[in-house]
Amino acid sequence: MQTGVRKAPYKGYQWLWPALILIAVIELIPFIVMLVYSVRAINFLDISASGQFVGLDNYRQALNDPEFGSSIAKLSKVIVTALPIQFALGLLVALALTAHQTLRKYLLPIIIIPMIISPVVVGLIGSLNLNADFGLIGITLKKLGLVEKTILGDYNLALPAIIIIDIWQWTPFLILIFTAGLLSLPKEPYEAAYVDGASTWQVFVRVTLPLMQPIFLIALLLRFTDLFKIFDTIFIMTEGGPGSVTEVSNIFAYRVNFRFWNLGYGATLVTLLYIVSFLVCFAFVKIATMREARR
């Protein structure tokens, strides 16, 4: 009979501490500083705002600020316009690539090229190509009589141009996700549907779409969060101009913080944007969890 001291089961929780410390340093501490700033009057261009506690005054100012409301409206316009188009194009192209293996083999590596380009580079590509004096697209549109001046300098065309650029860059992301999702679907439901005499449209509506819903939710969540924090491309292309036509909420918050140096009010704007983003993401996760529970 063997005897001995029973050893406690090994636990590797201590290996989490480096990651937790790193998260605290680069995320938690700045977040706490932001919350502290948001309830104080801090403005480097105003000596009367030297850090005194103002409570919720900054929040009341933000909620009644027409410029901030306008920036939220512009951001909403970008999301509501770009996201459905990206979703529809991504699904249609993914269905075509899934049905043709040869097409997928050669086209998919080319399609995803815009997705791997830096947003700053995409902004430069967009601004150069849309220039009516030397840009390929700009010159073409000017010769056709569709535009009279630089597209990004037109009050009516600047925001649609940015939306088109974003669709060009990030539709490949959804194509990649949807293609992977379609290829991973089980074959048995399709075989049963065709045996029962279902048409291609019926199979798509009653089999493909229900099976793809979890992937749709994840894709929508990822694209929404990315669109909600859009900054780089717009800043490079227009810096929020002409005027404030393309000044979405992130550009507006940047201007308040780093051009007017109103850090207290700027922290409040960022906090409100964080709250909106958190609530939407929470709703997405809740819906996905409820669907999984029902299944």
Protein Blocks (a to p, Z undefined) as FASTA:
>chain_A
ZZddddddddfklmmmmmmmmmmmmmmmmmmmmmmmmmcccdfkbmklgoiaehjmmmmm
mmmmmklmmmmmmmmmmmmmmmmmmmmmmmmmmmmmmmpmklmmmmmmmmmmmmmpcfkl
mmmmmmmmmpmklpmklmmmmmnopafbdfklpfklmmmmmmmmmmmmmmmmmmmmmmmm
mmmpcfklmmmmmmnopafklmmmmmmmmmmmmmmmmmmmmmmmmmmmgcklmmmmnnop
ahjlmmcfklmmmmmmmmnopaklmmmmmmmmmmmmmmmmmmmmmmmmmmmmmZZ
